[in-house]
Amino acid sequence: MLETPTKMPGTHILILAVGFGTFLGALDSSIVNVSLFTMSMQLGVDMNAIQWVILAYLLVITAFMPLMGKIGDRLGKTRVFQMGMIIFIIGSFFCALSTTLPILVVSRIFQAIGASIMSANGMALITYFTTPQDRGRAIGMISVILAAALGLGPVIGGFLSQYYGWPSIFLVNLPIGVIGYLLMQKYIPETKRVEETKFDMIGATLFFTFLFVLVYYVSIATTAEFVLSVTLISIIVVSFFGFILRESRFSSPIIPTKVLADRRISTSIFSALFAYMGLVPVIFLMPFFLQEALGFTQSITGLFLVVHPLTISITGPVAGFISERVLAKYQTVFGLVVELVGLILLAYAMPNIILMAASVVVLGFGLSLFTVANGNFIMTSSPKQYMGVVSALINISRTTGFSVGTAAVTAIFAFLLLLFNPGGLDSGPEFVLAYTMSVQYAIWFFCTFVVVAIFVSAFRGMTREENDRENGIVNEGPPVLSPYESDSSEQ
C-alpha cells in the first residue's frame, strides 16, 4: 500500500492540475457539437449517422468509468489520471487523421477511454485532497473549469472548423494534455491504494451491454420493427438485472450495491441523470437549428452556444459558496426549478435569438446551482474507500443523461420534423417554421425529465455535516473523507 502523502497540495494547484484533465474531456465534447453539421456534409452522412460521433464518445466514457474508478482506487488515482491524459492525447491525434465516419468513430472510442479515466478519478482527487470546509468551493471551481471548456469549445470549434477544417478541433487537445500531464506529475502526490482481489470483468461487460443496447434502441425506437424491438428490450432487461445480481454477489464489485442502496447517493445520481437529459435539446439540437434553419455560420453558432457555459462559469463559485451553508436538498431543488423555467422560456422565445440567449442564461444559472450542490453532497456522503467509484458515478449520470438524451432527441426531432414538414421541404419560410416547431416540441417533451429530477432530488436526505450544522454541532475532529483518517473511521 502506498504511504499517505506527507504534504498536501495547495487547493489552487490541485484544482489547476485536475482542471486540465476536466477541461480536455469537456472541451472535446462541446468543441465537436458546433462542427457536426459540417462533418455530416463533408463525410456524406445525415444527422442519424453523425450523432454517433457524440454517442460513441459518451457511451464509452459512461460504460468504462466504473472500471476506471476501481482502477484508480487500486493503483493510485494520480498515476491513473495521468495515464488517461496520455491515452486521450493519442486518441485526439487519430481523430484528426480520420477520413471516414467509421474511422472517426473508432478514434473517438479510443479517445473516450482516456476521457473516462480522467472523469472517473478527477472528482475523487479533489475530494481526497480537500476538507469539508473548502470542498464546496473546490468543486465550484472545477465547475467553472468545466463550464469554461464547454464555453470555449463552441467558439474555438466554430473558428477552427470554419477556417482550418474540422480535423483541427482535435489537434488543439495535444498541447493542453501535455501541460496537464506535467502539472500532475510535478505537484500532485499519489493517493493510498485500496487493496482488492480482482476486477469484475463480467459485471463490466454486462454494464456496457446494458448501456450500449439502451442507447442504440432509443436512437432507432421510432423506426424499429416489432421483432427487433422485442429483442433489444429483452437484452436491456436481462443485462441490467444480470448486472445487479452479479454486483450483489461478487466480492469486489465495480459498483457496490451498498453504495447504490444509500439513498443520499442514489437520489443524487438519478436526479443528475434527468437534469442533464433536460439540457440535451440545447447542446445537440441548437447547432443544427441555428445553422440549418436560420443560416448562421459556425462562428456565430459558437458564440451563441457559449452563453450557457459562460453563465455556469460565473455562477459556479457562488453556487459552491452557497452549498457550504445551505442544505443540498433545498439548493438542488431550487436549481432544477430554475432550469425548468429556462427551458420553457427557451421554447417560447424561438426564433428570437436575443430572448433565446436570455433563456439559456436562466437555464445555466439553475443548472449551476444544482450541479455544484449535488456534487458536494454526493462526495461528502461517500465512504472513503469508494471515492473513485462514486466520482465515476457522478460522471456516469452526466454522460448517461447526454447519451440517452442525444439518441432520444434525435429520434423525437426526426418524428416531429416529418410531422410538421410532410412535404420534405429543405428551405423557405415553411421549412423554417416546421423546423422551429419541431425543436420547440422537443424541448417541451424534455422538460418532463427535469420535473422528474425535481421530485427525486427532494428526497435525498442530509449528510452528517448537514445534520451537525442544523443542530449547531461544531466538528473539530478529522474531516470526513480526509486521506488521514484511519480505516476504522470509514463509513
Order of alpha helices (4+ residues) and beta strands (2+ residues): alpha-alpha-alpha-alpha-alpha-alpha-alpha-alpha-alpha-alpha-alpha-alpha-alpha-alpha-alpha-alpha-alpha-alpha-alpha
